[in-house]
Amino acid sequence: MGAVTCRIVKHDGGWAYEVNGTYSEKFSTREAARKAARLAACEQVTPGETTSISCEDERGQADGRDGPKTTVEG
């Protein structure tokens, strides 16, 4: 699977993280948005019990084998 980048941005009078044009809920501080983005990114790659997940790439393709490589910017 490809890579996913969570970008911390100003949004709707507060802060949010954005992934491929989709925004998270609004946070009052940049740090709160950053923490939420890190948590969301970690949940995509947490080791443990193997389960099938579906992550679509930019072409809408999903292989169900593994989560994407994730990063947080901002």
N, C-alpha and C positions, 0 to 999 in steps of 0.2 A: 504494500500500500504506500501511498505517497506521503507527503508531509503536510502538516496543518500548522499555521501560525496564528496565534491569538495576539492581536494588537490592542494595546491599551489606548483608548481615544476619549476625547471629550464627547459627550452625547447627552442630549435632552436635559441640559442644565446640570449635569454631573459627569460621572466617568463610567465607562463600560469597556468590555472587551469585544472585539469584532473578529469574526472568522468568516471569510469568503462572503462579505456583505451582510452578514447576519449579526445583530447586536445582542449582547446579554442584557439583563435587567440593569437599571441605573444604580450606581453606587455613589455615595457622597464624597469619597476620596479616591484619588488615583491608587493609593496603596490597597484599599479594599478591593478595587477592580482587579489589580494585579494578583492579589491572593486568590480571588475567585478564579481567575484565568489559570493560575498555576494548578489549582485543585482540579479544574476541568481537564487540563492537559494531562495531569498525572493519572486521572481515571481512565484515559485512553490507553495507557501503557503499563498499568499496574500488573506485576507478575502474580501468578496464583493459578487457580483452577482454569484450565483451558475451556473456553466457551467460544462458540461461533458468534461473531459480531459482524455487522454489515456497515462498512464505511464507504461512501461514494466518493470517487475522485471528481475532478472538474468536468469530466465527460459523462458523469452519471453512472460510471461502472463501479461495481462492488464485488470484491472477491471473497469476503467473509472469512479470510484466513487470519488476519492480524489487524490490529489498530494502526493508525498512522503514526509517523514520527511527529512529535509535537514540540513547538517552541512558543515562548511568550516574549513579545517585544514591547518595550515602552515602559 
